Amino acid sequence: MPRILIVDDEEANREALKLAIADVNPDWTVYTAQNENEGREIIAQQLEQGERIDVVLTDLVMANEQSGISMAQEARKLDPLVMTTLFTAKEKAVDRISALESGVFNIVQKNMIGTSAVREILTATRAALRYREWSQRINFLRRYFDPRMFEMIESKPALLAMQARIVTIVFWDVRGFSKLCEILKAHPTLISGFLQEYCAVAAKNVFDHNGLLDKFIGDGVMALFGVLDCKNDEGRSDAVSAVKAAIELRVRFEQLTKSWIPRWKLYTPHSIEIGLGCGIHTGEVLAGNVGTDFRDQFTALGPNVNFASRIENRSTSGQILISQSTAERVRCDFQLEPAGEINDIKNIVGRFSLFQV
């Protein structure tokens, strides 16, 4: 339900605009204030109650000729996503650029709150509500997905298109997690708290090494390196970044478990064995936006993704296993040891050498 705040020092104008808005939009909640101080208090009160004013409609000239600008600035300080529409009979006297920089979303000319002015204010309010909804969605997504993805897509929208790319795929999975969940099933917050911290650490680690966080899969993580800003080095630098990310996350995971194991031991007599397994493979995938009308996801598809997942399945606690194609790209940067072969991967025929970092 939209919440609208009208700020005007003329009571007749305030009430006329409130009645006009409520008449057309009975599901909107409309608040009124006679100056910017009252307006600021209403916005703050709503925030304290867990609610938000969506749009502020304010007169320009009240206590002074910049009162409306001050209202927009104060509203934006309290809530960066609030939309402010300025209405004024002195539109030509308004420095539009300065007003927009101050947080004003739109400026409407009015000589009095009549039919024409109300219609224009209502149109501007609906536009502000649509923009606010879009902004909220973008800010929501930025919390869960790599911020780099948005920045690069804004400059290169074609990156969303599904296309073949050479990438390094990394899978992580927590060894011993299912057993831990079973022995601590009476204390679910001890599991969820750990999982939240682990996912946050994993996501930051991927971003820090220029990777793309593809998805969380329970206690598993999938990341892609080289999918957005491919370099002309046959994937070598991206493979190096992926292995660096794996090594760093191994260290950070050990630090994380050291802080959690003492807490877990307070609630179970069982021995606790938990560690992080990792599998890495470099190969060609189809990467891009996959979705429907109601859900989108940027991901990678193809047998090489499946192969990377199977390598991760073979890794033990604390082990980083990589394929031969990754090894050839990173052996000058890391110490590698042969780790045997695999030849029983479903739908992928052949014998494949593995290496341990």
C-alpha positions in Angstrom: 0.0 0.0 0.0 1.7 3.3 -1.1 2.2 5.9 1.5 2.2 9.5 0.3 3.2 12.6 2.3 1.9 16.1 1.3 3.9 19.0 2.6 2.3 22.5 2.1 1.9 25.5 4.5 -1.5 26.3 3.0 -4.1 24.1 4.7 -6.7 24.5 1.9 -4.1 23.3 -0.7 -3.1 20.4 1.6 -6.6 19.1 2.1 -7.7 19.6 -1.5 -4.7 17.6 -2.8 -5.3 14.9 -0.1 -9.0 14.6 -1.0 -8.2 14.5 -4.7 -5.6 11.7 -4.3 -7.7 9.7 -1.9 -10.7 9.9 -4.2 -8.8 8.3 -7.1 -6.6 6.0 -5.0 -8.6 4.8 -2.0 -5.9 2.2 -1.2 -3.2 4.9 -0.7 -2.4 6.2 2.7 -2.0 10.0 2.7 -0.2 12.0 5.4 0.0 15.8 5.6 2.4 18.3 7.1 2.4 22.1 7.1 6.2 22.5 6.8 9.5 20.5 6.3 10.0 20.0 10.0 6.7 18.2 10.4 7.4 16.3 7.2 10.7 15.1 8.5 9.1 13.9 11.8 6.4 11.9 9.9 9.0 10.2 7.7 11.1 9.4 10.8 8.1 8.1 12.7 7.2 5.8 9.9 10.7 4.4 9.7 10.6 3.7 13.5 7.4 1.7 13.0 9.0 -0.3 10.2 7.1 1.5 7.5 8.3 4.0 4.8 6.9 7.0 3.0 7.1 6.2 -0.7 6.5 9.6 -2.2 6.7 13.2 -0.8 4.7 15.9 -2.6 5.9 19.2 -1.4 5.4 22.9 -2.2 8.5 24.8 -3.0 7.8 28.1 -1.2 6.8 27.7 2.4 8.9 29.3 5.2 11.3 30.4 2.5 11.8 30.0 -1.2 13.9 26.8 -0.7 11.7 25.0 1.8 10.7 22.3 -0.8 14.3 21.7 -1.7 15.2 21.4 2.0 12.3 18.9 2.4 13.6 16.8 -0.5 17.1 16.8 1.1 15.9 15.8 4.5 13.7 13.1 3.1 16.6 11.6 1.1 18.8 11.6 4.3 16.2 9.6 6.2 15.4 7.3 3.3 17.6 7.2 0.2 14.8 5.7 -1.9 12.1 8.2 -1.1 10.8 10.0 -4.2 10.0 13.7 -3.9 7.9 15.7 -6.4 8.1 19.5 -6.1 5.0 21.6 -7.1 5.4 25.3 -7.5 3.9 28.3 -9.2 7.5 29.6 -9.8 8.7 26.7 -12.0 10.8 29.0 -14.2 12.6 30.3 -11.1 13.7 26.8 -10.0 17.2 25.7 -10.8 16.1 22.2 -12.1 19.6 20.7 -12.1 20.2 21.9 -8.5 16.8 20.6 -7.5 17.4 17.1 -9.0 20.8 16.9 -7.4 19.1 17.7 -4.1 16.9 14.6 -4.4 13.9 16.0 -6.3 12.4 13.4 -8.6 10.0 15.7 -10.5 8.8 19.3 -10.7 5.2 20.2 -11.4 3.9 23.7 -12.2 0.8 24.9 -10.4 -0.9 28.2 -9.8 -3.5 26.6 -7.5 -4.5 23.0 -6.7 -7.0 22.7 -9.5 -8.0 19.8 -11.8 -5.1 20.3 -14.2 -2.5 20.5 -11.4 -3.9 17.5 -9.5 -3.9 15.4 -12.7 -0.3 16.2 -13.3 0.7 15.6 -9.7 -1.1 12.2 -9.7 0.7 11.3 -12.9 4.1 12.3 -11.4 3.3 10.4 -8.2 2.5 7.1 -10.1 5.8 7.5 -12.1 7.7 8.0 -8.8 6.1 4.9 -7.3 7.1 2.8 -10.3 10.6 4.2 -10.2 10.8 3.5 -6.4 9.6 -0.1 -6.9 12.3 -0.6 -9.6 15.0 0.9 -7.3 14.0 -1.4 -4.5 14.3 -4.4 -6.7 17.7 -3.4 -7.9 18.9 -2.8 -4.3 17.5 -6.1 -3.2 19.4 -7.9 -6.0 22.6 -6.2 -5.2 22.5 -7.7 -1.8 22.5 -11.2 -3.2 24.5 -11.0 -6.4 27.9 -9.8 -7.5 27.8 -5.9 -7.7 30.3 -6.2 -10.6 27.7 -8.0 -12.7 25.3 -5.0 -12.6 28.0 -2.5 -13.4 29.3 -4.5 -16.4 25.8 -5.3 -17.7 24.9 -1.6 -17.5 27.8 -0.8 -19.9 27.6 -4.0 -21.9 24.0 -5.4 -22.0 25.1 -8.0 -24.5 26.9 -9.9 -21.7 23.5 -11.3 -20.8 23.2 -13.2 -24.0 23.8 -16.9 -23.9 27.1 -17.6 -25.6 30.1 -20.0 -25.6 32.9 -18.9 -23.3 36.1 -20.4 -21.8 35.6 -20.1 -18.0 37.0 -21.7 -14.9 34.2 -23.3 -12.8 34.6 -23.8 -9.0 32.5 -25.9 -6.7 32.8 -26.0 -2.9 31.0 -28.2 -0.5 31.2 -28.7 3.3 32.3 -32.2 4.2 30.5 -33.5 7.3 27.7 -31.0 7.1 24.8 -33.5 6.9 26.1 -35.3 10.0 26.5 -32.0 11.8 22.9 -31.1 11.0 21.7 -34.4 12.4 23.5 -34.2 15.7 22.5 -30.6 16.2 18.9 -30.9 14.9 17.5 -29.7 18.2 19.5 -26.5 17.8 18.8 -25.2 14.3 20.0 -21.7 14.9 23.5 -23.1 15.5 23.4 -24.5 11.9 21.7 -21.5 10.2 24.0 -19.1 11.9 27.1 -20.9 10.7 25.6 -21.3 7.2 24.9 -17.6 6.9 28.5 -16.7 7.9 29.9 -19.3 5.6 27.9 -18.1 2.6 28.8 -14.5 3.3 32.5 -15.4 3.5 32.3 -17.5 0.4 30.5 -14.8 -1.6 33.0 -12.0 -0.6 35.9 -14.3 -1.4 34.6 -14.9 -4.9 34.0 -11.2 -5.5 37.4 -10.3 -4.1 39.0 -12.5 -6.8 36.8 -11.1 -9.7 34.6 -14.1 -9.8 30.9 -14.4 -10.4 28.8 -16.1 -7.7 26.5 -18.4 -9.6 24.5 -20.0 -6.8 24.4 -21.5 -3.4 23.3 -25.1 -3.3 22.6 -25.9 0.3 26.0 -26.0 1.9 27.6 -25.9 -1.6 28.8 -22.9 -3.6 29.3 -22.6 -7.4 31.4 -19.7 -8.9 32.5 -18.8 -12.4 35.8 -17.0 -13.2 36.2 -15.3 -16.6 32.6 -15.2 -17.6 32.2 -11.4 -17.6 35.5 -9.9 -18.4 37.3 -12.6 -20.4 41.0 -11.8 -21.2 42.9 -12.8 -24.3 45.1 -15.4 -22.6 43.2 -18.6 -23.1 41.7 -18.4 -19.6 45.1 -18.5 -17.7 44.5 -15.4 -15.5 41.0 -16.4 -14.7 42.2 -19.9 -13.7 44.8 -18.4 -11.5 42.2 -16.2 -9.8 40.0 -19.2 -9.2 42.7 -21.2 -7.5 43.7 -18.2 -5.4 40.1 -17.9 -4.4 40.0 -21.6 -3.4 43.2 -21.3 -1.4 42.0 -18.2 0.5 38.6 -19.7 1.2 40.2 -22.8 2.6 42.0 -20.6 5.1 39.0 -18.5 5.9 36.8 -21.6 6.3 39.3 -23.1 8.9 39.2 -19.8 10.8 35.4 -19.8 10.7 35.1 -23.4 12.0 37.5 -22.6 14.8 35.1 -20.1 16.1 32.0 -22.3 15.7 33.2 -25.7 16.9 33.5 -24.6 20.6 29.8 -23.4 20.4 28.7 -26.7 18.8 30.5 -28.7 21.5 28.3 -27.1 24.2 25.3 -28.9 22.8 26.6 -32.4 21.7 28.9 -35.1 23.0 29.7 -36.2 19.4 33.0 -35.6 17.8 32.8 -32.9 15.1 34.6 -33.3 11.9 33.9 -30.7 9.3 35.9 -29.4 6.3 35.7 -27.8 2.9 36.1 -29.8 -0.3 36.8 -28.0 -3.6 36.8 -28.9 -7.3 38.0 -26.7 -10.2 37.9 -27.2 -14.0 38.5 -24.9 -16.9 36.5 -25.5 -20.1 34.0 -24.1 -22.6 30.5 -23.6 -21.4 27.3 -21.8 -22.5 27.0 -18.9 -20.2 24.3 -16.2 -20.0 20.9 -15.4 -18.8 18.5 -18.4 -18.5 15.0 -17.6 -17.3 11.3 -17.4 -17.7 8.8 -14.5 -17.5 8.9 -14.7 -13.7 12.5 -15.7 -12.9 15.9 -15.0 -14.4 19.4 -16.4 -13.6 22.8 -15.8 -15.0 24.5 -19.2 -15.1 26.7 -21.7 -17.1 25.6 -24.9 -18.8 27.3 -27.8 -20.4 29.3 -31.0 -19.6 32.2 -29.0 -18.3 30.0 -27.7 -15.5 29.1 -31.3 -14.6 32.7 -32.3 -14.8 33.8 -29.6 -12.3 31.0 -30.8 -9.9 32.3 -34.4 -10.2 35.8 -33.3 -9.4 34.5 -31.5 -6.3 32.8 -34.8 -5.3 36.2 -36.5 -5.3 37.8 -34.0 -3.0 38.3 -34.7 0.6 38.1 -32.3 3.6 40.5 -29.4 3.0 41.5 -30.6 -0.5 41.5 -28.5 -3.6 41.4 -30.8 -6.7 41.8 -29.4 -10.2 41.5 -30.8 -13.7 44.4 -31.1 -16.2 43.1 -28.1 -18.2 43.2 -25.9 -15.1 46.6 -27.3 -14.1 48.2 -26.4 -17.4 47.0 -22.8 -16.9 48.2 -22.4 -13.3 51.2 -24.7 -12.8 53.7 -21.8 -13.0 51.9 -20.1 -10.1 51.2 -22.9 -7.7 52.7 -26.1 -6.4 50.7 -29.0 -7.8 50.8 -32.7 -7.0 49.3 -35.6 -9.0 46.1 -36.8 -7.4 45.2 -39.8 -9.5 42.6 -40.3 -12.3 38.9 -40.6 -12.7 37.2 -42.6 -15.4 33.7 -43.3 -14.2 31.9 -40.0 -14.8 28.4 -40.5 -16.0 27.9 -39.4 -19.7 31.6 -38.3 -19.9 33.7 -41.1 -21.4 37.5 -41.2 -20.8 40.3 -41.2 -18.2 41.0 -37.8 -16.6 44.1 -36.7 -14.5 43.5 -34.8 -11.4 46.0 -32.6 -9.4 46.0 -31.3 -5.9 46.9 -27.7 -5.0 
